[in-house]
Amino acid sequence: MKNWPRLLIALIICCTTLLVGHRPSVAAEKTLHLLASTFPIYQITRNLTAGSNTVKVELMIPAELGCPHDYALTPQDMRKLTKAEVLIINGLGLEEFMGAPVKKANPKLQVIDSSQGIKPILYYTKEEEEHGHHSKHQQHDAKAPNPHLFASPRMAALLAANIADQLARIDPAGAALYAANARTYAQRMDSLADTLATLGKRLANNRIVTQHGVFDYLARDMGLEVVAVVQAHAGQEPSASEILTLVATIKEKKAGAIFTEPQYPKAVGKTIAQEAGIVDATLDPAANGPIQAPLDHYEQVMRTNLNTLERTLGSN
């Protein structure tokens, strides 16, 4: 009986150890689940949260999809939405497939619109959409904004700053990391944008034809003129009469090249190029990629685009 105090203390220590051993880790309790709507936003968010062990970033739509103009939510997407705490979107109408189903799946979901407040935004006018041309200046009577900010490094830097600011409000504990990563990312993007702008001034021909309006912001930043697009609406091939009109426009404007995208079939673009007597090549807007892409995947793609532009359009 003399040893009972020692036995009691030992028992208390043992029980305490067992209880502590079965407590969830602090990191697990505080994990913030982020869901990015598209691959470009997913990659930017991964760069902003690099170095954090309390944030999990997941991509909603398939990484290989590209621009989700005609996308429809799947049961798997809905499951991801129910688990997420924060949804980060491109905005400007790119995620038209979202709406009421998202709120129904997760009423508590917080949404970060990465395009919020960014200026100046390019707009499609009704006339330009009907004729397959996109505006390179902001129009107040426009029908719809061009949502493809991500294809411009200059705009990508602004998207990153937006996401970092809004993430900091949701997760103040990670604010310093998000801000530091956003500054680093912006420096990388601005440096890349400067290199592209310098090339734009040296190109022998700055008039181009693109698959659809994905490169309008990049063209604006580089000083390129998009004289026509193959698809007035993404995913919709031009008719025979529209092809004839495109060929006539290309010849009239003396475009230097037609650029298709790896996310779409190349056949129609090649046919138009042959009929118009100009070269065709591929430019990648980095709208899709491997799910485990390196953090500098975007820069790798854009530097390949830079080389393609110089090779096809020539430089002085």
C-alpha positions as CSV (number, residue, x, y, z in Angstrom):
1,M,0.0,0.0,0.0
2,K,3.0,2.2,0.6
3,N,3.6,2.3,-3.2
4,W,0.1,3.3,-4.3
5,P,1.0,7.0,-4.8
6,R,3.7,6.0,-7.2
7,L,1.4,3.5,-9.0
8,L,-1.3,6.2,-9.3
9,I,1.2,8.7,-10.8
10,A,2.4,6.1,-13.3
11,L,-1.1,5.3,-14.3
12,I,-1.9,9.0,-14.8
13,I,1.2,9.5,-17.0
14,C,0.3,6.4,-19.0
15,C,-3.2,7.6,-19.7
16,T,-2.1,11.1,-20.5
17,T,0.4,9.7,-23.0
18,L,-2.3,7.6,-24.7
19,L,-4.7,10.5,-24.9
20,V,-2.0,12.8,-26.4
21,G,-1.0,10.1,-28.9
22,H,-4.6,9.9,-30.2
23,R,-5.2,13.7,-30.5
24,P,-5.4,14.9,-34.1
25,S,-2.3,16.9,-35.2
26,V,-2.4,20.6,-35.2
27,A,-1.6,20.7,-38.9
28,A,-4.4,18.3,-39.7
29,E,-6.9,20.4,-37.6
30,K,-5.9,23.6,-39.4
31,T,-5.6,22.4,-43.0
32,L,-7.3,24.8,-45.4
33,H,-8.9,23.1,-48.4
34,L,-8.7,25.2,-51.6
35,L,-10.3,24.3,-54.9
36,A,-9.2,25.9,-58.1
37,S,-11.7,26.0,-61.0
38,T,-9.3,25.8,-63.9
39,F,-5.7,24.7,-64.5
40,P,-4.2,28.2,-64.8
41,I,-5.8,29.3,-61.5
42,Y,-4.6,26.0,-60.0
43,Q,-1.0,26.7,-61.0
44,I,-1.1,30.3,-59.7
45,T,-2.6,29.2,-56.4
46,R,0.1,26.4,-56.0
47,N,2.8,29.1,-56.5
48,L,1.1,31.3,-53.9
49,T,0.8,28.6,-51.3
50,A,4.2,27.0,-51.9
51,G,6.0,26.3,-48.6
52,S,2.7,26.0,-46.6
53,N,2.0,22.7,-44.8
54,T,-1.5,23.8,-43.7
55,V,-3.0,24.4,-47.2
56,K,-4.2,21.8,-49.7
57,V,-4.8,22.9,-53.3
58,E,-7.0,20.8,-55.6
59,L,-8.1,21.3,-59.2
60,M,-11.8,20.8,-60.0
61,I,-11.9,20.2,-63.7
62,P,-9.5,17.8,-65.5
63,A,-6.1,19.3,-65.9
64,E,-6.0,18.3,-69.6
65,L,-9.3,20.1,-70.5
66,G,-8.2,23.7,-71.3
67,C,-10.8,26.5,-71.4
68,P,-14.1,25.2,-70.0
69,H,-16.4,27.1,-72.3
70,D,-18.7,24.2,-72.8
71,Y,-18.0,22.3,-69.6
72,A,-20.7,20.7,-67.4
73,L,-20.2,19.8,-63.7
74,T,-19.7,16.1,-63.0
75,P,-20.6,14.1,-59.8
76,Q,-16.8,14.1,-59.1
77,D,-16.8,17.9,-59.3
78,M,-19.7,18.1,-56.9
79,R,-17.9,15.9,-54.4
80,K,-14.8,18.2,-54.6
81,L,-17.1,21.2,-54.0
82,T,-18.6,19.7,-50.8
83,K,-15.1,19.1,-49.3
84,A,-13.7,22.5,-50.2
85,E,-13.6,25.6,-48.0
86,V,-12.6,28.0,-50.6
87,L,-13.3,28.0,-54.4
88,I,-10.9,30.1,-56.5
89,I,-12.3,31.1,-59.9
90,N,-11.0,32.8,-63.0
91,G,-14.1,35.0,-63.2
92,L,-15.4,37.2,-66.0
93,G,-17.8,34.5,-67.1
94,L,-15.3,31.7,-67.8
95,E,-17.0,29.5,-65.3
96,E,-20.5,29.7,-66.7
97,F,-21.0,26.0,-65.8
98,M,-21.1,27.1,-62.2
99,G,-24.0,28.8,-60.4
100,A,-26.9,27.4,-58.3
101,P,-25.4,23.8,-58.1
102,V,-22.3,25.2,-56.4
103,K,-24.2,27.0,-53.7
104,K,-26.5,23.9,-53.2
105,A,-23.5,21.6,-52.9
106,N,-21.7,23.7,-50.3
107,P,-23.6,26.8,-48.9
108,K,-20.6,27.7,-46.7
109,L,-18.1,27.7,-49.6
110,Q,-16.1,31.0,-49.8
111,V,-15.4,32.2,-53.4
112,I,-12.3,34.1,-54.5
113,D,-12.8,35.8,-57.9
114,S,-9.2,36.3,-59.2
115,S,-10.3,38.8,-61.8
116,Q,-12.0,41.2,-59.4
117,G,-11.1,44.8,-60.0
118,I,-8.5,44.2,-62.7
119,K,-8.3,46.9,-65.3
120,P,-8.4,47.4,-68.2
121,I,-10.5,44.5,-69.3
122,L,-11.0,43.7,-73.0
123,Y,-14.5,43.1,-74.3
124,Y,-16.2,41.3,-77.2
125,T,-18.7,43.5,-79.0
126,K,-21.7,41.9,-80.6
127,E,-20.5,42.8,-84.1
128,E,-17.1,41.5,-83.4
129,E,-18.4,38.2,-82.1
130,E,-20.6,37.8,-85.2
131,H,-17.6,38.4,-87.5
132,G,-15.0,36.6,-85.5
133,H,-13.1,39.6,-84.5
134,H,-12.3,40.7,-80.9
135,S,-11.8,44.2,-79.6
136,K,-8.4,45.3,-78.4
137,H,-9.8,48.3,-76.5
138,Q,-12.4,48.5,-73.7
139,Q,-15.9,49.0,-75.0
140,H,-18.7,50.2,-72.7
141,D,-21.4,48.8,-74.9
142,A,-19.7,45.4,-75.1
143,K,-21.6,42.2,-75.0
144,A,-19.2,40.2,-72.8
145,P,-15.8,40.5,-71.2
146,N,-12.9,38.5,-72.4
147,P,-12.0,36.2,-69.5
148,H,-8.6,34.9,-70.8
149,L,-6.4,37.1,-68.5
150,F,-4.2,34.1,-67.6
151,A,-2.7,33.9,-71.1
152,S,-0.8,37.2,-70.4
153,P,2.0,37.2,-67.9
154,R,1.3,40.8,-67.0
155,M,-2.3,39.9,-66.2
156,A,-1.3,36.7,-64.4
157,A,0.7,38.8,-62.0
158,L,-2.5,40.7,-61.2
159,L,-4.5,37.5,-60.8
160,A,-1.9,36.3,-58.3
161,A,-2.0,39.5,-56.3
162,N,-5.8,39.3,-56.1
163,I,-5.8,35.7,-55.0
164,A,-3.1,36.4,-52.3
165,D,-5.0,39.4,-50.9
166,Q,-8.3,37.5,-50.6
167,L,-6.6,34.4,-49.2
168,A,-5.0,36.5,-46.5
169,R,-8.4,37.7,-45.4
170,I,-9.7,34.1,-45.1
171,D,-6.5,32.8,-43.6
172,P,-4.6,35.6,-41.7
173,A,-2.1,33.1,-40.4
174,G,-0.8,32.5,-43.9
175,A,-1.0,36.1,-45.0
176,A,2.8,36.8,-44.8
177,L,3.6,33.7,-46.9
178,Y,0.9,34.5,-49.5
179,A,2.2,38.1,-49.8
180,A,5.8,37.1,-50.2
181,N,5.0,34.4,-52.8
182,A,2.8,36.8,-54.7
183,R,5.6,39.4,-54.9
184,T,8.1,36.7,-56.1
185,Y,5.5,35.4,-58.7
186,A,4.7,38.9,-59.9
187,Q,8.4,39.7,-60.4
188,R,8.8,36.5,-62.5
189,M,5.7,37.3,-64.5
190,D,6.6,41.0,-65.1
191,S,10.1,39.9,-66.2
192,L,8.6,37.5,-68.7
193,A,6.1,40.1,-69.9
194,D,9.0,42.6,-70.5
195,T,10.8,40.0,-72.6
196,L,7.7,39.3,-74.7
197,A,7.1,43.1,-75.1
198,T,10.6,43.6,-76.3
199,L,10.2,40.8,-78.9
200,G,6.9,42.4,-80.0
201,K,8.8,45.6,-81.0
202,R,11.3,43.6,-83.1
203,L,8.9,41.4,-85.0
204,A,8.9,41.9,-88.8
205,N,5.1,41.4,-88.9
206,N,2.9,42.0,-85.9
207,R,-0.4,41.0,-87.5
208,I,-1.7,37.5,-86.5
209,V,-4.7,35.2,-86.7
210,T,-5.5,33.1,-83.6
211,Q,-7.8,30.2,-82.8
212,H,-10.1,32.2,-80.5
213,G,-9.8,35.1,-78.2
214,V,-7.5,33.5,-75.7
215,F,-4.4,35.6,-76.7
216,D,-6.0,39.0,-76.9
217,Y,-4.4,40.2,-73.6
218,L,-1.0,38.9,-74.6
219,A,-1.4,40.6,-78.0
220,R,-2.2,43.9,-76.3
221,D,0.8,43.6,-74.1
222,M,3.2,42.7,-76.9
223,G,1.8,45.2,-79.5
224,L,0.4,42.5,-81.7
225,E,-2.7,43.0,-83.9
226,V,-5.2,40.1,-84.0
227,V,-6.8,40.6,-87.4
228,A,-9.1,37.6,-87.2
229,V,-9.9,34.5,-85.2
230,V,-10.6,31.0,-86.5
231,Q,-13.5,30.4,-84.1
232,A,-15.8,33.3,-83.2
233,H,-17.0,31.0,-80.4
234,A,-14.6,28.5,-78.8
235,G,-15.2,25.0,-80.0
236,Q,-17.4,26.0,-83.0
237,E,-15.7,25.5,-86.3
238,P,-16.3,28.1,-89.0
239,S,-18.5,27.4,-92.0
240,A,-17.3,27.3,-95.6
241,S,-18.5,30.9,-96.1
242,E,-16.8,32.1,-92.9
243,I,-13.5,30.4,-94.0
244,L,-13.7,32.4,-97.3
245,T,-14.2,35.6,-95.3
246,L,-11.3,34.7,-93.0
247,V,-9.0,34.1,-96.0
248,A,-10.0,37.4,-97.6
249,T,-9.4,39.2,-94.3
250,I,-6.0,37.6,-93.9
251,K,-4.9,38.7,-97.4
252,E,-6.3,42.2,-97.0
253,K,-4.6,42.7,-93.6
254,K,-1.4,41.0,-94.7
255,A,-1.3,38.8,-91.6
256,G,2.1,37.1,-90.9
257,A,0.8,33.8,-89.5
258,I,-2.1,31.8,-88.1
259,F,-1.7,30.3,-84.7
260,T,-3.7,27.3,-83.5
261,E,-3.9,26.0,-79.9
262,P,-2.9,22.5,-78.7
263,Q,-6.3,22.3,-77.0
264,Y,-8.2,22.3,-80.3
265,P,-7.9,20.5,-83.7
266,K,-5.5,22.0,-86.1
267,A,-7.0,20.9,-89.4
268,V,-9.2,24.0,-90.1
269,G,-6.4,26.4,-89.1
270,K,-4.0,24.6,-91.5
271,T,-6.5,24.8,-94.3
272,I,-7.1,28.5,-93.8
273,A,-3.3,29.1,-93.7
274,Q,-2.8,27.2,-97.0
275,E,-5.6,29.1,-98.7
276,A,-4.3,32.4,-97.5
277,G,-0.7,31.6,-98.3
278,I,0.7,32.2,-94.8
279,V,2.4,29.9,-92.3
280,D,0.7,28.2,-89.4
281,A,2.1,27.3,-86.0
282,T,1.0,26.4,-82.5
283,L,0.8,28.8,-79.6
284,D,-0.1,27.4,-76.1
285,P,-2.0,29.6,-73.7
286,A,-1.2,27.3,-70.9
287,A,-4.9,26.6,-70.4
288,N,-4.1,23.0,-69.5
289,G,-1.2,20.8,-68.5
290,P,-0.1,17.9,-66.3
291,I,-1.7,17.8,-62.9
292,Q,1.7,17.6,-61.3
293,A,3.2,20.3,-63.5
294,P,6.3,22.1,-62.1
295,L,5.6,25.5,-60.5
296,D,7.4,27.2,-63.5
297,H,5.3,25.3,-66.1
298,Y,3.7,28.6,-67.2
299,E,7.1,30.2,-67.9
300,Q,8.3,27.2,-69.8
301,V,5.2,27.4,-72.0
302,M,5.5,31.1,-72.6
303,R,9.1,31.0,-73.5
304,T,8.3,28.3,-76.1
305,N,5.6,30.7,-77.4
306,L,8.2,33.5,-77.6
307,N,10.5,31.3,-79.8
308,T,7.5,30.3,-82.0
309,L,6.5,33.9,-82.6
310,E,10.0,35.0,-83.5
311,R,10.5,32.0,-85.8
312,T,7.2,32.4,-87.7
313,L,6.9,36.2,-87.8
314,G,10.6,37.1,-88.1
315,S,12.4,39.8,-86.2
316,N,14.4,42.9,-87.0
